Amino acid sequence: MADLDSLASNTVSKSLVTEEQLRQEVAALGNRWTIDGLDLKCRLEGGVFAKYGEAAAYAAKLADEMDHHPKIVLEYAGLTLTIHTHDANAITVTDLVYAARLERWLRTNGWA
């Protein structure tokens, strides 16, 4: 599942992933994604405020579609999304699918 499109099309599941799977999937997502304790984080920088707002709006729309809601911090200097599955108190397949779908949108919309 290291391929971004493959991950994005995956079925949503609260299944846990191994540390090795998590490492591989986060590497496929790219450098803007990191693991911070129990959280998967995405940090966007190097844009203009309106562009961050567009990304936040899409992240919120995707969250509603998936019924999976990240913490979204929108600042003039950037955007930070923090996600994990609260029920599992861990990063699960659902988090990785959300991240892959968001990353695919980001890449398609000018976030190289």
N, CA, C and O atoms as a MOPAC input file, in Angstrom:
PM7 MOZYME 1SCF
protein

 N      0.81600 1    -1.20600 1     0.00000 1
 C      0.00000 1     0.00000 1     0.00000 1
 C      0.85500 1     1.26300 1     0.00000 1
 O      0.34600 1     2.33300 1     0.33300 1
 N      2.08000 1     1.18300 1    -0.34600 1
 C      2.93900 1     2.36300 1    -0.31300 1
 C      2.59600 1     3.36100 1    -1.40300 1
 O      3.05400 1     4.50200 1    -1.34300 1
 N      1.81400 1     2.97900 1    -2.38800 1
 C      1.40800 1     3.87500 1    -3.46000 1
 C      0.27000 1     4.77500 1    -2.97100 1
 O     -0.70400 1     4.28700 1    -2.39900 1
 N      0.39300 1     6.08900 1    -3.19500 1
 C     -0.58300 1     7.05500 1    -2.69700 1
 C     -1.98800 1     6.78400 1    -3.21600 1
 O     -2.93800 1     6.79600 1    -2.43300 1
 N     -2.14800 1     6.54100 1    -4.51200 1
 C     -3.48100 1     6.28700 1    -5.06500 1
 C     -4.08200 1     5.01300 1    -4.51300 1
 O     -5.28400 1     4.95200 1    -4.25400 1
 N     -3.26800 1     4.01100 1    -4.33400 1
 C     -3.75100 1     2.75600 1    -3.75600 1
 C     -4.25300 1     2.99700 1    -2.34100 1
 O     -5.31500 1     2.50100 1    -1.96300 1
 N     -3.50500 1     3.74500 1    -1.56800 1
 C     -3.91500 1     4.04200 1    -0.20600 1
 C     -5.17300 1     4.89000 1    -0.18700 1
 O     -6.06900 1     4.63900 1     0.61900 1
 N     -5.26100 1     5.88100 1    -1.05000 1
 C     -6.41500 1     6.78000 1    -1.07600 1
 C     -7.70300 1     6.04000 1    -1.42100 1
 O     -8.78200 1     6.42700 1    -0.97100 1
 N     -7.59600 1     4.98200 1    -2.21500 1
 C     -8.79300 1     4.24700 1    -2.60500 1
 C     -9.12500 1     3.11300 1    -1.63600 1
 O    -10.09800 1     2.38600 1    -1.83600 1
 N     -8.33100 1     2.96700 1    -0.60400 1
 C     -8.52000 1     1.92000 1     0.38000 1
 C     -9.82900 1     2.12300 1     1.14400 1
 O    -10.31600 1     3.24600 1     1.27900 1
 N    -10.37300 1     1.04600 1     1.62900 1
 C    -11.57600 1     1.10300 1     2.45400 1
 C    -11.20500 1     1.65700 1     3.82300 1
 O    -10.15800 1     1.32500 1     4.38000 1
 N    -12.06900 1     2.49600 1     4.34900 1
 C    -11.84200 1     3.08800 1     5.66100 1
 C    -11.99100 1     1.99800 1     6.72300 1
 O    -12.93800 1     1.21100 1     6.69100 1
 N    -11.05500 1     1.96400 1     7.65400 1
 C    -11.05700 1     0.95200 1     8.69800 1
 C    -10.32800 1     1.49800 1     9.91500 1
 O     -9.33100 1     2.20900 1     9.79000 1
 N    -10.82800 1     1.16400 1    11.07500 1
 C    -10.15200 1     1.57400 1    12.30400 1
 C     -9.09900 1     0.56200 1    12.71700 1
 O     -8.66300 1     0.54500 1    13.86800 1
 N     -8.69400 1    -0.27700 1    11.78100 1
 C     -7.65600 1    -1.26400 1    12.05300 1
 C     -6.33900 1    -0.56700 1    12.34700 1
 O     -6.00000 1     0.44900 1    11.74000 1
 N     -5.61400 1    -1.13400 1    13.28500 1
 C     -4.29800 1    -0.60600 1    13.60600 1
 C     -3.30500 1    -1.04500 1    12.54100 1
 O     -3.51800 1    -2.03700 1    11.84400 1
 N     -2.24000 1    -0.30700 1    12.42700 1
 C     -1.17000 1    -0.65000 1    11.49400 1
 C      0.11100 1    -0.86400 1    12.29300 1
 O      0.28200 1    -0.31200 1    13.38100 1
 N      0.99700 1    -1.66600 1    11.74000 1
 C      2.27300 1    -1.88200 1    12.41600 1
 C      3.14100 1    -0.63500 1    12.26000 1
 O      2.86600 1     0.22500 1    11.42300 1
 N      4.17100 1    -0.54800 1    13.06100 1
 C      5.08500 1     0.59100 1    12.95000 1
 C      5.73700 1     0.63000 1    11.57500 1
 O      5.93500 1     1.70800 1    11.01500 1
 N      6.06900 1    -0.52200 1    11.03300 1
 C      6.68800 1    -0.58400 1     9.70700 1
 C      5.71000 1    -0.12200 1     8.63000 1
 O      6.09300 1     0.63400 1     7.73700 1
 N      4.45400 1    -0.56400 1     8.70200 1
 C      3.44300 1    -0.11000 1     7.74100 1
 C      3.25200 1     1.39600 1     7.84500 1
 O      3.17100 1     2.08900 1     6.83100 1
 N      3.18000 1     1.89300 1     9.05600 1
 C      3.00200 1     3.32500 1     9.27500 1
 C      4.17000 1     4.10200 1     8.67600 1
 O      3.96100 1     5.11700 1     8.01200 1
 N      5.37800 1     3.64200 1     8.89900 1
 C      6.56500 1     4.30700 1     8.36200 1
 C      6.51900 1     4.34500 1     6.83100 1
 O      6.82100 1     5.37300 1     6.22400 1
 N      6.14200 1     3.23200 1     6.21400 1
 C      6.06300 1     3.16200 1     4.75800 1
 C      4.97900 1     4.08700 1     4.21200 1
 O      5.19800 1     4.79100 1     3.22600 1
 N      3.83200 1     4.08700 1     4.84000 1
 C      2.71800 1     4.91000 1     4.35100 1
 C      3.01900 1     6.39600 1     4.49700 1
 O      2.72100 1     7.17900 1     3.59600 1
 N      3.60200 1     6.78700 1     5.61300 1
 C      3.94200 1     8.20000 1     5.81900 1
 C      5.01500 1     8.62900 1     4.82900 1
 O      4.99000 1     9.76200 1     4.34800 1
 N      5.94900 1     7.75200 1     4.52000 1
 C      6.96300 1     8.06500 1     3.50600 1
 C      6.30200 1     8.28600 1     2.14900 1
 O      6.71300 1     9.17400 1     1.40200 1
 N      5.28400 1     7.49200 1     1.82000 1
 C      4.57300 1     7.65200 1     0.54500 1
 C      3.79900 1     8.96800 1     0.50100 1
 O      3.61900 1     9.54600 1    -0.57100 1
 N      3.34500 1     9.43800 1     1.65100 1
 C      2.60700 1    10.69800 1     1.69900 1
 C      3.50800 1    11.88700 1     1.37400 1
 O      3.05500 1    12.86100 1     0.77300 1
 N      4.76400 1    11.81600 1     1.76100 1
 C      5.69200 1    12.89800 1     1.45900 1
 C      6.16200 1    13.65100 1     2.68600 1
 O      5.74000 1    13.38200 1     3.81100 1
 N      7.05300 1    14.60700 1     2.43300 1
 C      7.75100 1    15.31100 1     3.51200 1
 C      6.87600 1    16.19400 1     4.38600 1
 O      7.26200 1    16.50600 1     5.51300 1
 N      5.72300 1    16.60200 1     3.90900 1
 C      4.87800 1    17.48300 1     4.73700 1
 C      4.15700 1    16.70700 1     5.84200 1
 O      3.55100 1    17.31200 1     6.72600 1
 N      4.21700 1    15.37400 1     5.79800 1
 C      3.54900 1    14.50500 1     6.77300 1
 C      4.56200 1    13.94900 1     7.76200 1
 O      5.63100 1    13.48400 1     7.36600 1
 N      4.22800 1    13.99800 1     9.05200 1
 C      5.09700 1    13.46800 1    10.09400 1
 C      4.25600 1    12.73500 1    11.13400 1
 O      3.03700 1    12.89100 1    11.20900 1
 N      4.94300 1    11.94100 1    11.92200 1
 C      4.31500 1    11.28900 1    13.07000 1
 C      4.80500 1    12.02000 1    14.30700 1
 O      6.00600 1    12.20000 1    14.50400 1
 N      3.85800 1    12.43700 1    15.13700 1
 C      4.18500 1    13.14600 1    16.36900 1
 C      3.46800 1    12.43300 1    17.50600 1
 O      2.31500 1    12.74200 1    17.80700 1
 N      4.13800 1    11.49000 1    18.13100 1
 C      3.50000 1    10.68800 1    19.17900 1
 C      2.39100 1     9.83000 1    18.58800 1
 O      2.64200 1     8.97500 1    17.73900 1
 N      1.16000 1    10.06500 1    19.04200 1
 C      0.00600 1     9.31400 1    18.54800 1
 C     -0.68100 1    10.00700 1    17.37700 1
 O     -1.72500 1     9.54800 1    16.91400 1
 N     -0.10800 1    11.10400 1    16.89400 1
 C     -0.74200 1    11.90600 1    15.85200 1
 C     -0.00900 1    11.81800 1    14.52300 1
 O      1.21200 1    11.67200 1    14.46400 1
 N     -0.79000 1    11.91100 1    13.47000 1
 C     -0.27800 1    12.09200 1    12.11800 1
 C     -0.48500 1    13.56700 1    11.79500 1
 O     -1.60000 1    14.07700 1    11.90800 1
 N      0.58500 1    14.25400 1    11.39300 1
 C      0.49800 1    15.69800 1    11.16300 1
 C      0.89000 1    16.05100 1     9.74300 1
 O      1.75300 1    15.42600 1     9.12800 1
 N      0.21200 1    17.08700 1     9.24600 1
 C      0.52700 1    17.66000 1     7.94900 1
 C      0.73800 1    19.15800 1     8.15900 1
 O     -0.09800 1    19.82600 1     8.76700 1
 N      1.83900 1    19.67600 1     7.66400 1
 C      2.13700 1    21.10100 1     7.78500 1
 C      2.31900 1    21.68500 1     6.39100 1
 O      3.15600 1    21.22700 1     5.61300 1
 N      1.51600 1    22.70600 1     6.09100 1
 C      1.62600 1    23.42300 1     4.82300 1
 C      2.22700 1    24.79000 1     5.08600 1
 O      1.77700 1    25.52500 1     5.96400 1
 N      3.24900 1    25.12000 1     4.31300 1
 C      3.90500 1    26.41700 1     4.40200 1
 C      4.26800 1    26.85000 1     2.99900 1
 O      4.21600 1    26.04600 1     2.06900 1
 N      4.62600 1    28.08400 1     2.83700 1
 C      5.09900 1    28.57200 1     1.55200 1
 C      3.98600 1    28.96200 1     0.59800 1
 O      4.17400 1    28.95000 1    -0.61900 1
 N      2.85300 1    29.29900 1     1.13100 1
 C      1.73300 1    29.73100 1     0.29900 1
 C      1.20800 1    31.06100 1     0.77500 1
 O      1.82500 1    31.73100 1     1.60300 1
 N      0.08500 1    31.42900 1     0.25400 1
 C     -0.58800 1    32.64400 1     0.71000 1
 C     -1.78800 1    32.22500 1     1.54700 1
 O     -2.26000 1    31.09100 1     1.45200 1
 N     -2.26800 1    33.13400 1     2.35400 1
 C     -3.31700 1    32.82800 1     3.32300 1
 C     -4.55300 1    32.22300 1     2.65100 1
 O     -5.12500 1    31.26100 1     3.16500 1
 N     -4.96400 1    32.77200 1     1.51700 1
 C     -6.14800 1    32.25000 1     0.82800 1
 C     -5.93600 1    30.80100 1     0.37900 1
 O     -6.87300 1    30.00400 1     0.39100 1
 N     -4.71500 1    30.46500 1    -0.01200 1
 C     -4.41500 1    29.09400 1    -0.43600 1
 C     -4.50700 1    28.14200 1     0.75500 1
 O     -4.99600 1    27.02100 1     0.61300 1
 N     -4.04500 1    28.57500 1     1.92200 1
 C     -4.19500 1    27.76600 1     3.13100 1
 C     -5.67900 1    27.55900 1     3.43900 1
 O     -6.10400 1    26.47600 1     3.84000 1
 N     -6.45200 1    28.62900 1     3.24000 1
 C     -7.89600 1    28.54000 1     3.48800 1
 C     -8.57000 1    27.52700 1     2.57700 1
 O     -9.44700 1    26.78300 1     3.01900 1
 N     -8.17000 1    27.48900 1     1.30800 1
 C     -8.71700 1    26.49600 1     0.38200 1
 C     -8.38800 1    25.08200 1     0.84100 1
 O     -9.23600 1    24.19100 1     0.79500 1
 N     -7.16300 1    24.88800 1     1.28000 1
 C     -6.76000 1    23.56500 1     1.75400 1
 C     -7.52700 1    23.18800 1     3.01900 1
 O     -7.93300 1    22.03600 1     3.17500 1
 N     -7.72700 1    24.14000 1     3.91700 1
 C     -8.49600 1    23.87300 1     5.13900 1
 C     -9.94100 1    23.52900 1     4.79900 1
 O    -10.52800 1    22.63200 1     5.40500 1
 N    -10.51800 1    24.24500 1     3.82400 1
 C    -11.89800 1    23.96900 1     3.42000 1
 C    -12.02500 1    22.56900 1     2.82700 1
 O    -12.98800 1    21.85800 1     3.11400 1
 N    -11.05700 1    22.16900 1     2.00200 1
 C    -11.11900 1    20.82300 1     1.44100 1
 C    -10.91500 1    19.77600 1     2.53700 1
 O    -11.59300 1    18.74900 1     2.54700 1
 N     -9.99000 1    20.03100 1     3.45200 1
 C     -9.75000 1    19.10100 1     4.56000 1
 C    -11.02300 1    18.91300 1     5.38600 1
 O    -11.32300 1    17.80200 1     5.82400 1
 N    -11.76900 1    19.99900 1     5.59900 1
 C    -13.02500 1    19.91700 1     6.34400 1
 C    -14.08500 1    19.15100 1     5.55700 1
 O    -14.81200 1    18.33900 1     6.12900 1
 N    -14.18000 1    19.40100 1     4.25300 1
 C    -15.13800 1    18.69300 1     3.40500 1
 C    -14.83800 1    17.19900 1     3.41100 1
 O    -15.74500 1    16.38200 1     3.57000 1
 N    -13.58000 1    16.84400 1     3.24000 1
 C    -13.17100 1    15.44700 1     3.26200 1
 C    -13.47800 1    14.81400 1     4.62000 1
 O    -13.91800 1    13.66600 1     4.69300 1
 N    -13.24600 1    15.56100 1     5.68000 1
 C    -13.53200 1    15.05500 1     7.02700 1
 C    -15.01600 1    14.73800 1     7.18500 1
 O    -15.37200 1    13.70400 1     7.75000 1
 N    -15.87700 1    15.61800 1     6.69300 1
 C    -17.31500 1    15.35100 1     6.77400 1
 C    -17.69200 1    14.12400 1     5.95500 1
 O    -18.48600 1    13.29800 1     6.40400 1
 N    -17.12600 1    13.99900 1     4.75200 1
 C    -17.41500 1    12.84100 1     3.90300 1
 C    -17.00100 1    11.53200 1     4.56400 1
 O    -17.69400 1    10.52300 1     4.44300 1
 N    -15.88000 1    11.55300 1     5.25400 1
 C    -15.35700 1    10.33000 1     5.87200 1
 C    -15.79300 1    10.16500 1     7.32500 1
 O    -15.49700 1     9.14400 1     7.94600 1
 N    -16.49300 1    11.15900 1     7.87100 1
 C    -16.86000 1    11.16100 1     9.28500 1
 C    -15.61400 1    10.93600 1    10.15400 1
 O    -15.60500 1    10.12300 1    11.07800 1
 N    -14.58100 1    11.68400 1     9.81700 1
 C    -13.29200 1    11.56500 1    10.50800 1
 C    -12.69800 1    12.96500 1    10.57300 1
 O    -12.31500 1    13.52200 1     9.54400 1
 N    -12.61700 1    13.53000 1    11.75200 1
 C    -12.37900 1    14.96500 1    11.87100 1
 C    -11.04200 1    15.30200 1    12.52000 1
 O    -10.81200 1    15.00700 1    13.69200 1
 N    -10.16800 1    15.92500 1    11.73700 1
 C     -8.85100 1    16.32900 1    12.24400 1
 C     -8.93900 1    17.65800 1    13.00100 1
 O     -9.93700 1    18.37500 1    12.92900 1
 N     -7.89600 1    17.94900 1    13.70200 1
 C     -7.69900 1    19.28200 1    14.25600 1
 C     -7.06500 1    20.09400 1    13.13600 1
 O     -6.04800 1    19.69500 1    12.57000 1
 N     -7.66800 1    21.23500 1    12.81800 1
 C     -7.16800 1    22.09500 1    11.74500 1
 C     -6.81100 1    23.44500 1    12.35500 1
 O     -7.66100 1    24.12500 1    12.92900 1
 N     -5.53600 1    23.82400 1    12.22100 1
 C     -5.07900 1    25.11800 1    12.72800 1
 C     -4.64600 1    25.94800 1    11.52500 1
 O     -3.65800 1    25.64100 1    10.85800 1
 N     -5.40200 1    26.99400 1    11.26800 1
 C     -5.14000 1    27.88900 1    10.14100 1
 C     -4.54700 1    29.18300 1    10.68600 1
 O     -5.15600 1    29.87700 1    11.50000 1
 N     -3.33700 1    29.48700 1    10.21200 1
 C     -2.63800 1    30.69100 1    10.63200 1
 C     -2.14100 1    31.40700 1     9.38300 1
 O     -2.08200 1    30.82200 1     8.30200 1
 N     -1.78800 1    32.66300 1     9.54000 1
 C     -1.24400 1    33.40000 1     8.39900 1
 C      0.00200 1    32.71500 1     7.85000 1
 O      0.23500 1    32.71400 1     6.64200 1
 N      0.80000 1    32.13200 1     8.74400 1
 C      2.06900 1    31.52600 1     8.33800 1
 C      1.91600 1    30.09100 1     7.83100 1
 O      2.89400 1    29.50600 1     7.36600 1
 N      0.74400 1    29.52200 1     7.90800 1
 C      0.58800 1    28.15400 1     7.42600 1
 C     -0.64200 1    27.45800 1     7.95400 1
 O     -1.50300 1    28.06500 1     8.59100 1
 N     -0.70400 1    26.17300 1     7.67600 1
 C     -1.83000 1    25.32900 1     8.05900 1
 C     -1.26300 1    24.03700 1     8.63800 1
 O     -0.35000 1    23.44000 1     8.06800 1
 N     -1.80900 1    23.61500 1     9.77100 1
 C     -1.41100 1    22.35200 1    10.37900 1
 C     -2.65300 1    21.51100 1    10.61300 1
 O     -3.63200 1    21.97700 1    11.19600 1
 N     -2.60300 1    20.25300 1    10.14800 1
 C     -3.66700 1    19.28800 1    10.40200 1
 C     -3.09600 1    18.19200 1    11.28700 1
 O     -1.99300 1    17.69900 1    11.05000 1
 N     -3.84400 1    17.82100 1    12.29500 1
 C     -3.43300 1    16.77600 1    13.21900 1
 C     -4.55500 1    15.75500 1    13.29300 1
 O     -5.69800 1    16.10500 1    13.58400 1
 N     -4.23000 1    14.48000 1    13.02700 1
 C     -5.26100 1    13.44900 1    13.04500 1
 C     -4.78300 1    12.19300 1    13.75900 1
 O     -3.60100 1    11.84700 1    13.74100 1
 N     -5.72800 1    11.53600 1    14.37600 1
 C     -5.58100 1    10.16800 1    14.86100 1
 C     -6.99100 1     9.67000 1    15.16500 1
 O     -7.92900 1    10.45800 1    15.28500 1
 N     -7.12200 1     8.37800 1    15.28300 1
 C     -8.43000 1     7.79600 1    15.58000 1
 C     -8.61400 1     7.80500 1    17.09100 1
 O     -7.93200 1     7.08200 1    17.81700 1
 N     -9.55200 1     8.63700 1    17.55500 1
 C     -9.74700 1     8.82000 1    18.99300 1
 C    -10.16900 1     7.52300 1    19.67500 1
 O     -9.70300 1     7.21900 1    20.77300 1
 N    -11.05700 1     6.75000 1    19.02400 1
 C    -11.53000 1     5.49500 1    19.61500 1
 C    -10.38500 1     4.52700 1    19.88100 1
 O    -10.38100 1     3.82300 1    20.89100 1
 N     -9.41900 1     4.49300 1    18.97700 1
 C     -8.28800 1     3.56700 1    19.09000 1
 C     -7.10100 1     4.20200 1    19.80800 1
 O     -6.16200 1     3.50900 1    20.19900 1
 N     -7.14600 1     5.51200 1    19.97800 1
 C     -6.03400 1     6.26600 1    20.55100 1
 C     -4.72400 1     5.92400 1    19.83000 1
 O     -3.68100 1     5.69100 1    20.44100 1
 N     -4.83900 1     5.90800 1    18.48600 1
 C     -3.69600 1     5.53000 1    17.65200 1
 C     -3.94400 1     6.01300 1    16.22800 1
 O     -5.03700 1     6.46800 1    15.89100 1
 N     -2.92000 1     5.90500 1    15.41200 1
 C     -3.05600 1     6.15600 1    13.97600 1
 C     -3.52500 1     4.84500 1    13.34900 1
 O     -2.89000 1     3.80300 1    13.51600 1
 N     -4.64400 1     4.90800 1    12.62700 1
 C     -5.23300 1     3.71100 1    12.02800 1
 C     -5.28900 1     3.85900 1    10.50900 1
 O     -4.88400 1     4.87900 1     9.95100 1
 N     -5.80100 1     2.82000 1     9.86000 1
 C     -5.98100 1     2.85500 1     8.41500 1
 C     -6.83400 1     4.05600 1     8.01900 1
 O     -6.55200 1     4.69100 1     7.00300 1
 N     -7.85600 1     4.38200 1     8.78400 1
 C     -8.71400 1     5.53000 1     8.48000 1
 C     -7.89700 1     6.81400 1     8.38400 1
 O     -8.10700 1     7.61300 1     7.47100 1
 N     -6.98500 1     7.01600 1     9.29700 1
 C     -6.14200 1     8.22100 1     9.28300 1
 C     -5.28000 1     8.25800 1     8.03200 1
 O     -5.12000 1     9.31100 1     7.41300 1
 N     -4.73100 1     7.12600 1     7.66400 1
 C     -3.87300 1     7.05500 1     6.48400 1
 C     -4.66100 1     7.26100 1     5.19600 1
 O     -4.16800 1     7.88600 1     4.25700 1
 N     -5.87900 1     6.73700 1     5.15100 1
 C     -6.73400 1     6.94800 1     3.97400 1
 C     -7.10200 1     8.42600 1     3.87700 1
 O     -7.04100 1     9.00700 1     2.79300 1
 N     -7.48000 1     9.03700 1     4.99500 1
 C     -7.78700 1    10.47100 1     5.00500 1
 C     -6.57400 1    11.26100 1     4.50000 1
 O     -6.70300 1    12.13600 1     3.64400 1
 N     -5.40900 1    10.94200 1     5.03600 1
 C     -4.18000 1    11.65300 1     4.64900 1
 C     -3.88200 1    11.47400 1     3.16400 1
 O     -3.50800 1    12.43700 1     2.49400 1
 N     -4.03700 1    10.27400 1     2.64500 1
 C     -3.75300 1    10.01500 1     1.23300 1
 C     -4.72700 1    10.76500 1     0.33000 1
 O     -4.32900 1    11.30400 1    -0.70300 1
 N     -5.98800 1    10.80100 1     0.71300 1
 C     -6.97000 1    11.53200 1    -0.09500 1
 C     -6.69200 1    13.02700 1    -0.05900 1
 O     -6.81300 1    13.70800 1    -1.07800 1
 N     -6.32300 1    13.53400 1     1.09600 1
 C     -5.97500 1    14.94900 1     1.20000 1
 C     -4.69900 1    15.23800 1     0.40700 1
 O     -4.62900 1    16.23200 1    -0.31700 1
 N     -3.71200 1    14.39000 1     0.53900 1
 C     -2.45400 1    14.59500 1    -0.17800 1
 C     -2.68100 1    14.56200 1    -1.68700 1
 O     -2.09100 1    15.36000 1    -2.41500 1
 N     -3.50800 1    13.67200 1    -2.15600 1
 C     -3.80800 1    13.61500 1    -3.59100 1
 C     -4.43200 1    14.93300 1    -4.04300 1
 O     -4.07900 1    15.44700 1    -5.10400 1
 N     -5.35500 1    15.48700 1    -3.25500 1
 C     -5.97400 1    16.78100 1    -3.57600 1
 C     -4.91900 1    17.89300 1    -3.55200 1
 O     -4.89300 1    18.74600 1    -4.43900 1
 N     -4.06000 1    17.88000 1    -2.54300 1
 C     -3.02400 1    18.91600 1    -2.45400 1
 C     -2.13700 1    18.91300 1    -3.69100 1
 O     -1.85800 1    19.96700 1    -4.26100 1
 N     -1.70100 1    17.74900 1    -4.09800 1
 C     -0.81400 1    17.64300 1    -5.26200 1
 C     -1.52200 1    18.09300 1    -6.54200 1
 O     -0.89900 1    18.68500 1    -7.42300 1
 N     -2.79300 1    17.81700 1    -6.64100 1
 C     -3.56300 1    18.20700 1    -7.81300 1
 C     -3.83000 1    19.71500 1    -7.82900 1
 O     -4.09000 1    20.28600 1    -8.88800 1
 N     -3.76800 1    20.35300 1    -6.67200 1
 C     -4.12900 1    21.75800 1    -6.53700 1
 C     -2.95200 1    22.65700 1    -6.18500 1
 O     -3.10100 1    23.63100 1    -5.44700 1
 N     -1.79400 1    22.32600 1    -6.71300 1
 C     -0.66900 1    23.24200 1    -6.64300 1
 C      0.22500 1    23.15100 1    -5.43000 1
 O      1.09700 1    24.00100 1    -5.25000 1
 N      0.04100 1    22.16300 1    -4.60300 1
 C      0.92500 1    21.97400 1    -3.45500 1
 C      1.93300 1    20.89600 1    -3.83900 1
 O      1.75000 1    19.72800 1    -3.49600 1
 N      2.96400 1    21.26600 1    -4.52500 1
 C      3.95600 1    20.30400 1    -5.03400 1
 C      4.64900 1    19.55600 1    -3.92500 1
 O      5.50800 1    18.71500 1    -4.19000 1

